[in-house]
Amino acid sequence: LDGLERIDLDTARALAAFDKRLYLRGLATLDADVAAVLADFKGWLHLDGLKHLDATNAQVLAGAAAQELTLQGLTGIDGKTAATLAAFKGNDLGLGGLRSLDAETAGALAGFKGGHLDLGGLKALSADAAEALAKYENRWLALDGLATLDAPTAERLAECRCDLLTLG
């Protein structure tokens, strides 16, 4: 449903009953009531059209019942929003649209307890941010978009506690 730019509350309720993969990549905005309903969805929830996520919706989505939550349209988030999203209890958190990551935000995301953290949109990573991300202790940290990687940053990433590290 990539063409949908908005959905109303009744439509969200109907879609939340589906239990597989729900791609709502066309949604550019999300009001709090719709976010709360979509938080009950139990499958894979893709909200990749969102370019901005306010604190309220970040909190609601972090509490979602979904197995996977992707917000690939976000190009930047602050440390507070990252910490909120890192509380998501599902297996996969997709933030592959992020273009940059400071050490504070990286450290917050490293606290995600799920099995897969996707940060594949990052083209570069500072040594400080890499050091913070290296604290991610779960299965898979995806940094597939990296175009450059210097030795100090690589040394810090080599300390990652994850089982699988994928790089550009």
Protein Blocks (a to p, Z undefined) as FASTA:
>chain_A
ZZbmbdcfklmmmmmmpccbcddfkbmbdcfklmmmmmmpcbdcddfkbmbdcfklmmmm
mmpcbfbdcdfkbgbdcfklmmmmmmpmbfbdcfkkbfbdcfklmmmmmmpmbfbdcfkl
bmbdcfklmmmmmmpcbfbdcffkbmbdcfklmmmmmmpcbfbdcdZZ
